[in-house]
Amino acid sequence: VTFTYIQFNIMRVQLHLEAKGLKNIAGMFKGYSDPYAVVRLASDESQTCRTEYIKNCLSPNWCGKLNFTCPELDEDDEINIEISIYDHNGNHKSSGDKTTEEKEHNYDNDTLMTTTETLVDIKPLLEEGIESEGMTVDCTDGIGTVTIHATQIPQKNLLRHEHATFAFQLRCLNLLNVEKGTMGLDRTDPFFEIAKKYKRPTKGRPRLQPVYRSEVIADHLNPCWDRDIIDILHLCDGIGLDNASDNDDEEDMTLVITVFDGTEPDTFLSQPFTRTEVGSVETSLRALQDSVTLGGNGDTTNAMRLKRHKGDRAKEVGLLVVLKAELR
């Protein structure tokens, strides 16, 4: 029998970071920096977390898991963090906008790009909750900014789903080709992102927080991505996992899956990695499970329809097939 000890006087905090306009330190004719962020909790330096790196990008929107635990706070307490941004100099497994597991790379020789203010207090963000617009701070070198969002995982979800994961595999069929090139011979280089959608009633508009980014598959209108696993609390804050009879008052967390075309950087023309949206679909954890294909990876019976929105109009741009969607 295994017993799990849970402290009821602590809280789990998750962060989302996005930088804009970072300085390129890759060097002449070496492309662009591959930035990632390292976050340290000032009150406990043993709690240090790192984002994925994003190759050839000076305005990264990181989606890796960033969380830590801290005691419940008194009114006068602060939660101070330190943020450092590095250029990853290791051997890259692939090009393009890619989430990469930390264990696959050596970070020992990476170069510090910049830092934010010495200490950033994120307690005000937690007090505002999902209604927060985030906090934007300047980098110390005077070039670029970092926007921080912070939310608290509900204690009941932490108790129930702390070790739960979601195994999934997706593919697309008949994607719209948005990269035809000068001769009409090019093909879309697709990758997808999963973002959780925070509804903000008082703001009147939701906030999308990316939580997963796939690899880029070159020149393919029917891509099939590898299977992967994501932490449940990171994916949806643990919302929407329990039986409806137990949570009639709790809506499922809306997930937005967006497919993009990734364009390779052009070092000679000084152009970084860029992306163009192909289409998206709104879903949820339960809807993904209900949409798993029954007839193989070419079966479209349960496929979701990707749509590209322009104003009030929406155009279908392909199908999203769920090959695997399994809670563990």
N, C-alpha and C positions, 0 to 999 in steps of 0.2 A: 504494500500500500504506500502510495506517495502522497505526502501532504505538502500543500503549497501555502506558504505564509504570506499573507497580504497585509500591508500597512494601510490603515484607513486614514492616516493623517498626512498622506502625501498626495500629490497630484502629478499627472503626466501631461507635459506640455509638448506640443508639436509646432515646428516652425516651417515656414515657406519663405524662401529667399529668391529675389529677382534683382539682377544688376543691370545697369544701363550705361553705355558709353565708357566702358573700361579702356584703359590704355593698352595698346598692343605692345608686348615686350618680346614677341617671338623672334624678332630680328629681321633684317632685310632679306627678301627672297625666301623666307621660311614660313610664309603663310601668316596665320593668326594665332594668338594665344588660345590655349585650351583650358579655360578657367574652371576651378572648383572652389568651394568655400569650406572653411573649417570653423566650427562654432565651439566655443568653450564657455561653460558655465562658471562665472567668476567665483562663486561661493564653493565650488567643488570642481577643480580642474581635472579630476578623474573622469568627469562626464564631458567628453569631447566627441563631436560627431562631424561627419564629412559628407558633402554632397557628391554626386557623380560629377565627372568632368564633362564638358560639352566642347567638342572639337571645333576649332576655327570659328569662334563666336565671342564677340565683345559685349553683347547684351544678353547674357544667359538667363533663362528662366528655369531654375533647377527643380527637379521633381523627386529627388531622392529623399529617403526617410531621415528626418532630423527631429529627434525628440530627446527629452531628458525628464528626470523626476526631481521634484523638490518639495520641501515641507509646505503645508498650507500656510498662507501668509497672514500676518497681522496687518493692520491698516497702514502702518508706517514702513513695512518691509518693501524691498525692491528685488527684482529678478534681473541681475545684470549679466550680459553676455558680451563676449569678445568675438569679432568676426574678422578672419583673415582670408584673403583670396589669393590662390596660387595658380601658376601656369604649369600644367602637367607636361613634363618632359619625357615621360616613359614611352615605351614602345606601344603604339596603338594597334589594336586588333582590327579596327575598321575605320572608315571615314564617315563623315557626316554627323548629324545630330543624334547622339547615341547615349543611352543610359548604360553604364558599365559597372559591374560589381567591383568593389574596392579590392577584393582579394586577387583579382586578375592582374594587377599592376603594381609596379614598384614606385613609390612616391618619394623615395629618399632624396632624389636629385632635383626635385621641383623647385621652382623659383617663386618667391613671394612677389605678387603683383601689387597688392595694396591692402590696406586695412580700413575699417571704419573707425569711428570715434573709439577711444580707449575702452569705454564701457557704455553699453546701450541698455537702458532699463525697459524691459518689455512688459512690465506689469500693467501699464495702461491699456495695452492691446488685449490682455486677458480680461480686464474689467469691461471693455467694450464688447467682447465676445465676437460673434460672427458679423455684427454690424460694423466692425472696425474697417476703416479705409486703409489700414496699415500705417507703417512708419517709414519714412524715407530719410536716409542719412547720407551725408557726403563721404566720399573716400578721402583719406588723409592726404593723398597726393594731389587733391584738387581736381582730379579727372574721374568722372563717373559717380554714380550713386548706387545705393543698395536699398531696396524696399523689403521690409520685414512684415510678415503676418504671423501671428501667434494665436493658437486656440488650445483649449483644454479638452482632453478626452473625457467624456462623461465617466464618472467613477463606476457606475453600474456596468458600462460596456467594458471598462478595463478589467473588472473582476471576472466577467464572463468570457471575454475573447482575447485576453492578453497574448496567448500563444497561437491563436488561430491564423491560418493562411488561406489564400485563394489561388488555386492552380488553374491556369487558363491557356487557351490557344485560339488565335483568330486567323482568319484569312479573308481576302476580298475577291470578288468576282466581278468582271466587266467594269473595272474602274474607268472613269472618264480620263482621257489622256489630256493633261494640261501642259505637256511639254513636247510639243510637236516639232520644234526646231525649224530651221530655215528650209530644210528639204522635206519636212513632214515625216522624218524617219525616227525621231527621238521618241522615247517613252517615259512616262512618269516613273520617278524613283520613290516609291511610297514608304512611309513609316507612319505609325499612329501614336497618338497620345491618349491617355485616360486621365480625365480630370473630375474631381468631385465638385459638385455645385452647391455652394452655400447660399441658401435663400435669405435675403435680408429685407424683411418687410418694411422697415422704416426708411431704407435707402431707395427702395423701388426697383433695384436692379441686383441681380445675383453676382457672386464672385466665383470664378472658376479657379481651382487650385490643382495644377497638374500633379499627378502622383506616379505616373509611369510613362516611359517613352521607349518605343521599340527600336530595333535596328533598322537601317535603311536597306531596302532591297532594290538594286539597280534595274532600271528598264523593264518594268513588269506591271501589267495591268490585272494580273490574277495572283497577287502575292500570297504566300503562306508563311507566316512567321513561326519561329520556334516556340515551344511551350515555355512558360515561365511561371514564377510564383511570387506573390506579393503579400505583404503583411496586411491582415484585415483591418487593423486599426488605422493603418496608413491609407488604405484604399477608401474606406467609408466611415471611419470613426467607430466602427462596430455597429452602425445603425442599419437596421433592416435585416438582421440575421435571425431573430427569434420568430417564433410562430406568431401569426397575426393575432391569435386568440390571447397571447400574452402581452401584445403591444398594440392594441387597437388605436391608441392615441399617438403612435409614433409613425411618421411617414418614412418610407425608404429614402435613403440618400440617393439623389439623382446623380448618375454618372454620365459624363459626356465623352464619347469616343470620337475623335477627330482624325481623319486621314490627311496627311500632307504629302506634297511632293518636295523632296529635298534636293537642292541644287548644289553641286560641288563648288568649293571656293576656287576663284581664279587668282592665283598668286601674282601673275604678271599684271593683271588689271586692278590689283588691290581690292578685290571684292571678296568678302567673307561668305561663309555658308549662309544660304537663304532658304526659305521654305514658302510654299504656296498651299493654301488650304484647298483640298479636293472636295471634301464633304464631311458631314458629321451626323451623329445620331444620339439621342438621349435614351438612357436605359437605367437599369439598377442592377444590384447584385442578383436579386431574385429573377428579374427578367432575363439576365444572361443565362442563368441556370435553366430557365424554361425554354430558351432558344437554342439549346445544343442540338446540332444536326443529328438526325437519326439514320441518314443514308450515305454517310461518307462526306469527304471534303468538297464534293461537287454538288451535294444536295442543297437546294435553295428553299426547301419547304418552310423552314423556320428562320430563314435569313432576315436580317434587319436591313432596311433600306437607307442607304446613305444619301443625304440631301445637302445641296449647296444653296444657301439662302442669299437672296439679293432683294433687299427691301421686304415687301410682303409676299414675294414669290419664292418658291422653293423648287429646285430642279433635282430629279433623281440622278445620281452620279455613280451608282454602283451598289453592290450588295456586300454586307458584312456577315460572314458565316462564323458561328461559334462552334469550334471543334471540341472544346473542353471548357468546363466551368464547374469546378469542384471545390467545395469547402473542406479544409483539413484541420 
